[in-house]
Amino acid sequence: MAKPRIATTSLAGCFGCHMSLLDIDERILKLLELVDFDKSPINDFKEFTGRCRMGLIEGGCANEENVRVLQDFRRHCDILISVGDCAIMGGIPAMRNMVPLQECLDEAYRNGPSVYNPSGQVPNDPEIPLLLDKVYPCHEVVKIDYHLPGCPPSADTLWEALVALLNDKPVDLPYELVKYD
Amino acid sequence: MVRGNGQRRVVIEPVTRVEGHGKVSILLDEEGRVTQARLHIVEFRGFERFIQGRPFWEVPVLVQRLCGICPVSHHLAAAKAMDRIVGGEKLTPTAEKMRRLMHYGQTLQSHALHFFHLVSPDLLFGFDADPAIRNIIGVVAEHRDLAVQGVMLRRFGQEVIRLTAGKKIHGTGAIPGGINKNLTVEERDFLLSDLDQMVEWSRGALKIAKDYTVENLTKLASFGAFESNHMSIVRDDGAMDLYHGHLRALDADGNRIFDRVDCSDYLDYIAEEVRPWSYMKFPFIRTLGREKGWYRVGPLARINVCDSIDTPEAEAARREFMALTDDRPNNMSMAYHWARMIELVHAVEKIVELLHDPDLQGDDLVVSGERRGEAVGVIEAPRGTLIHHYRVNEDDQVTMANLIVSTTHNNEPMNRAVTKVAQDYLTGVEITEGLLNHVEVAIRAYDPCLSCATHALGQMPLTVTVFDYEGNALDSRSTG
């Protein structure tokens, strides 16, 4: 029987959740016996190659590209998991939701003390994706099946949840694994 | 994709096996010649603005969320700036050594991650190998011992971070003026028990990187290579120092552009140009201007810029590295890998040194002095010089933040490397997946941290589209 496939992506996140997944350390060898990896930043599959049992989403949605990728994951994955606080509630990037956009633009590309920008021009090109007005948690964009909290969730949290789901068991994590900091 | 003017556009999206979000666009004319190749940084965060108003002591834990691969770098650069805010920049020996240990642990885990997990598939299987095996999982299948070494080296670095910062990712160890814990004897002994193995594996990694570079020199010497300036911080005596020092820049021949520059004066030497097609700015040395003033940072630049390394094995490796170019700066993009593994060995040597230092068990953790309203903190992150600059008001709130991250310095060099490889490998041929991976190989040499580089917020016309559950667009509003 073919192994179940797992896909992962980082949207508006910092890759810390992916790093925490790698922190399962030598258990990663065991994971590779249980699953095959589909689209993920750790390999070179730019698009999905097939149906996936599970999709792990790091980061919320801050631009149109994040939304497109998230919808693509929903279409291809049986189980979709918001991993970490950015996916679950926007996280630190959502702090920009409190600030008028124009002030952010001016700070980054006009007023910053090291900025050289005589024309006052700011990045604006068809090759870079449109921003959303705010940073959105994933479950406001698509249906999410599970939420794994933490900044990032610990390697043990990720491992226990993945093993449970791969064995069709309920995800029943002890308190120590869902509390952090 | 064919454009109306006969040009063809090829896109690599997303760039994979790098940290963060980027894409490459390549334009070719009717004859198949590359007319333009660009690396676009497609994300933004807005940290400079949205941390304004936050209390300054929160910043070291807040800004490290720029990057989950090198959070310690941002944590420490911010803490170094906040040391100066509280007048506590003369740290106690325990505090400075705990921070250094944290930083060398970070360098170890980040370099191991990059070399083994992300890049080794290109080196072991070839740039145009089947993408189905050209990844760490393929390495596990074909070279299990090597993959295990990579996993365990990174794990050790992460354990060093956990025991100095409290947590493997996004810890809290550094606070303004010091640290919040020392290293207990039990923690020290736990790390010492694995150390000999790490020393041996780090030597092995250096040998792989060196042998690969030397054996493939004919191909690699021109692969994404070009002459450039180089910048890093160095210790006062010119030795490599990843935690603290002054700024030095060299030109492609090794002549000094500036030296002994106090990091607090960085604004007199560096500016950042805004270009419309990337969220990442383009830094340059002011005296040389935008055309000639761009430079490289990171392992290659650090080995080129420093006069020596203060640990014996890394210094011997540095001499061997520099002999390849007759002590002139090495300008090969692909030499980054060898330079990075010299630093991996250096980091392990430093960890050995520090773990045997009883100061780590000291109890004097925090100092403070005369309060300041403005401060700069600079560190050599795994990927290069990282500059944090803050102003803080009388109510302890941040009023200004300027962050120039390592990968941003390498923006122009990465674009040059992309352009050169695209011109050399994609001109007038049928473009295959394997050939496109050559472009990514050049980007990966720089180990870009594209998440780090996305802290700036760009002006874009805002669009919000509401979709129904089947993905049909129901409504869309735009501004700007």
Interface residues (C-beta under 8 A of the other chain):
Chain A: S10 A12 G13 C14 F15 G16 C17 H18 M19 S20 L22 D23 D25 E26 I28 L29 L32 F37 P41 I42 N43 D44 F45 K46 A62 N63 E64 E65 V67 Q71 R75 G91 I92 P93 M95 R96 M98 V99 L101 E103 C104 L105 E107 A108 Y109 G112 P113 S114 V115 Y116 N117 Q121 V122 P123 N124 D125 E127 I128 P129 L130 L131 L132 D133 K143 C151 P152 A155 D181
Chain B: I12 E13 P14 T16 R17 V18 E19 G20 H21 K23 S25 R38 H40 I41 V42 E43 F44 R45 G46 E48 R49 F50 I51 L62 R65 L66 C67 G68 I69 P71 L113 H117 L118 P131 R134 N135 I136 I137 V140 R144 A147 V148 V151 M152 R154 R155 Q158 K167 K168 I169 H170 T172 Y266 L267 I270 A271 E272 E273 V274 R275 P276 W277 S278 Y279 K281 P283 F284 R290 H389 M400 N402 I404 N437 E440 S451 A456 L457 G458 Q459 M460 P461 L462 T463 V464 T465 F467 Y469 G471
